């Protein structure tokens, strides 16, 4: 039987732990069991039960306090993640005890782990060897994305992660509930963006060099032509928003396709009952 997993990624402060907490609560309402694995050795607090915690293997303070290593916060975190890759048998032992194999892997926020250090790719390859169907869920704070240049930067970060990990991805714009009324009105411009228009508006009155403008145009062409990155909106106060993202991820990893017809009907009935109880149509 296949196992299922979401790699919850994104920059520090993008809302990864909050996403995991909301997804666990939402799935409880759907009578689905999901578990969370903490892979951030620098994490401090959780408001959801943690099935496996990397800090039981190694903490970032261990690397920083070691007199021989003398790492700073970033170096210590990378060392901890590399230590995990050398001890995947520990992680496998923890995961083998799980009966309901739908796991949220709450990952660290250091971007370099996903771009030019092979740690996360090694994790992906290992989990796939353990029969996990994985979806990368890349979160970016919407307050960061509603400026054109920052929006393009967020897209390129997500794209770099997608290319490096080579697994299906769902990119999520988080914290919509924290946006101002003015920002919410311009949100559609970024959910269905015309990058040429956005960048031209931002830099039309600037003194940028022709080479800089040409670079912006080239980046916009690449993203537009291939439709490589799209963001789904997430408002943690809106159950329908959470459900839409879960449905997209479930479709991506083919969750439920191995269930017997009766099990599928029971799952759909549970979800329909929850939608009615929550006051929205699924």
C-alpha positions as CSV (number, residue, x, y, z in Angstrom):
1,X,0.0,0.0,0.0
2,X,1.3,3.5,-0.8
3,X,2.0,6.0,1.9
4,X,1.3,9.7,1.5
5,X,3.2,12.8,2.5
6,X,3.3,16.6,2.3
7,X,6.7,18.3,2.5
8,X,5.7,21.6,4.1
9,X,8.4,24.1,3.0
10,X,9.0,27.8,2.7
11,X,11.0,30.7,4.1
12,X,11.2,31.3,7.8
13,X,8.0,33.0,9.0
14,X,5.9,31.9,6.1
15,X,3.5,30.0,8.3
16,X,4.6,26.3,8.0
17,X,3.7,25.2,11.5
18,X,0.4,27.2,11.4
19,X,-0.4,25.4,8.2
20,X,0.3,22.0,9.7
21,X,-1.9,22.9,12.7
22,X,-4.8,24.0,10.6
23,X,-4.5,21.0,8.3
24,X,-4.5,18.6,11.3
25,X,-7.7,20.3,12.7
26,X,-9.4,20.4,9.3
27,X,-8.7,16.7,8.7
28,X,-10.0,15.8,12.2
29,X,-13.3,17.4,11.1
30,X,-13.2,15.2,8.0
31,X,-12.6,12.2,10.2
32,X,-9.2,11.7,8.5
33,X,-6.1,11.0,10.5
34,X,-2.9,12.9,9.6
35,X,0.3,13.0,11.6
36,X,3.0,15.7,11.7
37,X,6.8,15.0,11.7
38,X,8.9,17.9,12.9
39,X,12.1,18.2,10.8
40,X,13.2,21.6,12.1
41,X,15.9,21.1,14.7
42,X,15.5,24.7,15.8
43,X,11.7,24.5,16.4
44,X,10.5,25.6,19.8
45,X,6.7,25.3,20.3
46,X,3.8,23.4,18.6
47,X,0.1,23.6,19.1
48,X,-0.5,20.2,17.5
49,X,0.7,16.7,18.5
50,X,4.0,15.7,16.9
51,X,4.5,12.1,15.9
52,X,8.2,12.3,15.3
53,X,10.6,15.1,16.4
54,X,14.0,15.5,14.9
55,X,15.1,17.2,18.2
56,X,15.0,13.8,19.8
57,X,17.8,12.9,17.4
58,X,19.7,16.2,17.4
59,X,19.0,19.9,18.2
60,X,20.6,22.9,16.6
61,X,21.9,23.9,20.0
62,X,23.9,20.7,20.1
63,X,25.9,21.8,17.1
64,X,26.2,25.4,18.2
65,X,27.4,24.5,21.7
66,X,29.9,21.9,20.5
67,X,33.4,23.4,21.1
68,X,34.9,21.5,18.2
69,X,32.2,22.5,15.7
70,X,31.5,26.1,16.8
71,X,28.6,26.6,14.3
72,X,26.3,29.6,14.1
73,X,22.6,29.2,13.8
74,X,22.6,28.5,10.0
75,X,25.6,26.3,10.0
76,X,24.3,24.4,13.0
77,X,20.9,23.8,11.3
78,X,22.6,22.5,8.1
79,X,24.8,20.2,10.2
80,X,21.7,18.8,11.9
81,X,20.0,18.1,8.6
82,X,23.1,16.4,7.3
83,X,23.2,14.4,10.5
84,X,19.6,13.3,9.8
85,X,20.6,12.0,6.3
86,X,23.3,9.8,8.0
87,X,20.6,8.4,10.4
88,X,17.6,7.8,8.1
89,X,17.3,4.4,9.9
90,X,16.2,6.3,13.0
91,X,13.4,8.1,11.0
92,X,12.3,4.9,9.3
93,X,11.9,3.2,12.7
94,X,9.7,6.0,13.9
95,X,7.5,6.0,10.7
96,X,7.2,2.3,10.6
97,X,5.1,2.4,13.8
98,X,2.4,4.6,12.0
99,X,-0.8,2.9,10.8
100,X,-2.4,5.9,9.1
101,X,0.2,6.8,6.6
102,X,-0.6,10.4,5.8
103,X,2.2,12.5,7.1
104,X,2.9,16.3,7.1
105,X,6.7,16.9,7.2
106,X,7.2,20.3,8.8
107,X,10.5,21.3,7.3
108,X,13.1,24.0,8.2
109,X,12.9,27.5,6.7
110,X,16.5,27.9,5.4
111,X,16.2,28.4,1.6
112,X,19.7,27.0,0.9
113,X,18.5,23.5,2.0
114,X,16.2,23.4,-1.0
115,X,18.4,25.2,-3.6
116,X,22.1,24.2,-3.6
117,X,22.5,21.7,-0.7
118,X,21.4,18.1,-1.4
119,X,19.9,17.4,2.0
120,X,16.3,17.8,1.1
121,X,16.7,15.9,-2.2
122,X,18.2,13.0,-0.3
123,X,15.2,13.1,2.1
124,X,12.8,13.0,-0.9
125,X,14.6,10.1,-2.5
126,X,14.6,8.2,0.7
127,X,10.9,8.7,1.5
128,X,10.0,7.7,-2.1
129,X,12.0,4.5,-1.6
130,X,9.9,3.9,1.5
131,X,6.8,4.0,-0.8
132,X,5.7,7.6,0.0
133,X,3.8,9.6,-2.6
134,X,5.0,13.1,-1.9
135,X,3.8,16.6,-2.7
136,X,5.9,19.6,-2.0
137,X,3.8,22.4,-0.4
138,X,5.8,25.6,-0.7
139,X,4.4,28.5,1.4
140,X,5.1,32.2,0.9
141,X,3.7,35.0,3.1
142,X,1.1,37.0,1.1
143,X,2.4,40.2,2.7
144,X,5.7,39.5,1.0
145,X,4.1,38.7,-2.4
146,X,1.9,41.8,-3.0
147,X,4.8,43.9,-4.4
148,X,5.8,43.0,-7.9
149,X,9.5,42.6,-7.4
150,X,9.1,40.6,-4.2
151,X,6.4,38.5,-6.0
152,X,8.9,37.6,-8.7
153,X,11.5,36.8,-6.1
154,X,9.0,34.5,-4.3
155,X,8.2,32.7,-7.6
156,X,11.9,32.1,-8.4
157,X,12.5,30.7,-4.9
158,X,9.5,28.3,-5.3
159,X,10.7,27.4,-8.8
160,X,14.3,26.7,-7.6
161,X,12.8,24.3,-5.0
162,X,10.6,22.6,-7.5
163,X,13.5,22.0,-9.9
164,X,15.8,20.7,-7.2
165,X,13.3,18.3,-5.6
166,X,11.6,17.0,-8.7
167,X,8.3,16.2,-7.0
168,X,4.8,17.5,-7.6
169,X,4.4,21.0,-6.0
170,X,1.5,23.1,-4.7
171,X,2.5,26.7,-4.0
172,X,0.5,28.5,-1.4
173,X,0.1,32.2,-0.6
174,X,-0.5,32.3,3.2
175,X,-1.8,34.7,5.8
176,X,-4.5,36.2,3.6
177,X,-6.4,37.0,6.8
178,X,-3.7,39.5,7.8
179,X,-3.8,41.5,4.6
180,X,-5.2,45.0,4.7
181,X,-8.4,45.7,2.8
182,X,-6.5,47.6,0.1
183,X,-4.0,44.7,-0.3
184,X,-6.9,42.2,-0.6
185,X,-8.4,44.2,-3.5
186,X,-5.2,43.8,-5.5
187,X,-4.8,40.1,-4.7
188,X,-6.3,38.8,-8.0
189,X,-3.4,40.6,-9.8
190,X,-1.0,38.1,-8.2
191,X,-3.1,35.0,-8.2
192,X,-3.6,35.4,-12.0
193,X,-0.6,37.6,-12.8
194,X,0.6,39.3,-15.9
195,X,4.3,39.7,-14.9
196,X,5.1,42.1,-17.8
197,X,2.4,44.5,-16.6
198,X,3.3,44.1,-12.9
199,X,7.0,44.8,-13.5
200,X,6.5,47.6,-15.9
201,X,4.2,49.3,-13.4
202,X,6.8,49.0,-10.7
203,X,9.8,50.2,-12.7
204,X,8.4,52.5,-15.3
205,X,9.4,55.6,-13.4
206,X,12.7,54.3,-12.1
207,X,16.1,55.0,-13.4
208,X,16.9,51.3,-13.9
209,X,19.3,50.5,-16.7
210,X,18.1,48.9,-19.9
211,X,19.9,45.7,-19.0
212,X,17.9,45.5,-15.8
213,X,14.6,46.0,-17.6
214,X,15.7,43.4,-20.2
215,X,16.4,40.9,-17.4
216,X,13.0,41.5,-15.9
217,X,11.4,40.9,-19.2
218,X,13.3,37.7,-19.7
219,X,12.2,36.4,-16.3
220,X,8.6,37.3,-16.9
221,X,8.7,35.6,-20.3
222,X,10.1,32.4,-18.8
223,X,7.5,32.2,-16.1
224,X,4.6,33.2,-18.3
225,X,5.5,31.0,-21.3
226,X,5.7,27.8,-19.2
227,X,3.2,28.6,-16.4
228,X,5.7,27.1,-14.0
229,X,4.5,28.6,-10.8
230,X,1.0,29.4,-9.6
231,X,-0.1,30.2,-6.0
232,X,-3.2,29.0,-4.2
233,X,-4.6,31.5,-1.6
234,X,-4.8,30.3,2.0
235,X,-7.0,32.1,4.6
236,X,-6.7,30.1,7.8
237,X,-10.0,31.6,9.0
238,X,-11.8,30.1,5.9
239,X,-12.4,26.3,6.0
240,X,-13.3,26.3,2.3
241,X,-9.8,27.8,1.5
242,X,-8.1,25.0,3.5
243,X,-10.3,22.4,1.9
244,X,-9.5,23.6,-1.6
245,X,-5.8,23.3,-0.9
246,X,-6.2,19.8,0.6
247,X,-8.2,18.7,-2.4
248,X,-5.5,19.9,-4.8
249,X,-2.8,18.1,-2.8
250,X,-4.8,14.9,-2.6
251,X,-5.4,14.9,-6.3
252,X,-1.6,15.5,-6.9
253,X,-0.6,12.5,-4.8
254,X,-3.6,10.4,-5.9
255,X,-4.7,10.0,-2.4
256,X,-7.7,7.6,-2.0
257,X,-7.3,5.9,-5.4
258,X,-6.2,2.7,-3.8
259,X,-9.3,2.6,-1.5
260,X,-12.1,0.1,-2.0
261,X,-15.3,1.7,-3.5
262,X,-17.1,1.4,-0.1
263,X,-14.2,3.2,1.6
264,X,-14.3,6.0,-1.0
265,X,-18.0,6.5,-0.5
266,X,-17.6,6.6,3.3
267,X,-14.8,9.2,3.0
268,X,-16.9,11.4,0.6
269,X,-19.9,11.2,2.9
270,X,-17.8,12.2,5.9
271,X,-16.4,15.2,3.9
272,X,-19.9,16.2,2.8
273,X,-21.2,16.0,6.3
274,X,-18.3,18.2,7.5
275,X,-18.9,20.7,4.8
276,X,-22.6,21.1,5.9
277,X,-21.6,21.3,9.5
278,X,-19.0,24.0,8.7
279,X,-21.5,26.0,6.7
280,X,-20.1,25.8,3.2
281,X,-20.5,23.7,0.1
282,X,-17.5,21.5,-0.7
